Amino acid sequence: MRLARIEHDGDAVYASVDGDQLLLIDGNPFGSHSVTDTALPLDGATLLCPSQPSKILAMAVNYRSHGEPVAVPQPFLKTPSSVIGPEVAIELPRDAERVDEEGEVVAVIGRRTRNITVDQVDAHVFGYTCGNDVSARDWQRADRQWWRAKSADTFTVVGPWIETDLDPAAVGFRARLNGESVQEANTSELVFSIRECIAFISQAMTLEPGDLVFTGTPGTTAQLSAGDVIEVEVDGVGVLRNPVVDAP
């Protein structure tokens, strides 16, 4: 199943992606729900971030190609206020000297998750989507905390939908800047697997349905400039596309 969250008649509603159409969902997709016969065309639909997270965690330095490996998983928080969906512009803050893309595979939590083991993770994950952990590098280096470097407005990009049938152990993904490849990796290369990261987080923090876990970015990331278009593609999911503009 592919689950999308869309704008429809002024409201945010959930829909199942069925080929080139969207079938509206009745009820809570993270609980009791049913797929209706009400169909809308996928082409032209306004896709939103596919969940409404109460919290977002992201894994630092989880690919050896991105930095020196760490001894234990290193999650950090990103704010829900920084979330945008597909085709929404990433805004470059006026006083940030360098802002980079970070393509990632993102796990979407499906049920309340606390103190679980690695073997229990799959039962608590709803599915996976594409993510872009946009980062202001000069702020990241200068500040003791990453609150503005990682959570400035529009810096958490998620979509286009959630794929519920995906094995997280070996998922290929890539990022393209203006059509040119800038990142490519597979989750089999992670220092700590997606399952290990979620189990680790759950030992200290309760995850709720719809919460997001960004699982790490590989290699050297690319700088964004106004006028760019950045795409993150996850195999088995789809493509997350966003233009880049200067903040007003």
Beta strands, then each sheet from edge to edge (+ up, - down):
strand 1: 2-8
strand 2: 11-18
strand 3: 21-27
strand 4: 33-41
strand 5: 46-47
strand 6: 56-59
strand 7: 75-78
strand 8: 83-84
strand 9: 90-92
strand 10: 99-100
strand 11: 103-109
strand 12: 125-133
strand 13: 135-136
strand 14: 156-163
strand 15: 172-177
strand 16: 180-186
strand 17: 212-214
strand 18: 229-234
strand 19: 238-246
sheet 1: 4+ 3- 2+ 1- 5+
sheet 2: 4+ 3- 2+ 1- 14+ 8+
sheet 3: 4+ 3- 2+ 1- 14+ 12- 11+ 17- 6- 7+
sheet 4: 9+ 19+ 18- 15+ 16-
sheet 5: 10+ 13-
end
